[in-house]
Amino acid sequence: MSHNSVEKLVKMANQIGDFFGAQKIGAASGMAEHLRKFWAPHMREAISEHVQHGGDGLSPIAIEAIKLLAAEKKGAA
């Protein structure tokens, strides 16, 4: 995925993280559920890879949510 595409995913993830962050409790799990339901697999894979390489630009909630998705994927494998 191109650098611009990853930047767009980071921006989108942070916006979603901001929304779920306002809920305080369960923010990361709520965001992970949203990404699971509404993001295409290639988008989830690209953002997960970005987190594996440091996650530059992502909010803490977004990073936590993406790590939850990665852990679920490993558990299902």
Secondary structure, 3 states (H helix, E strand, C coil): CCHHHHHHHHHHHHHHHHHHHCCCCCHHHHHHHHHHHHCCHHHHHHHHHHHHCCCCCCCHHHHHHHHHHHHHHHHHC
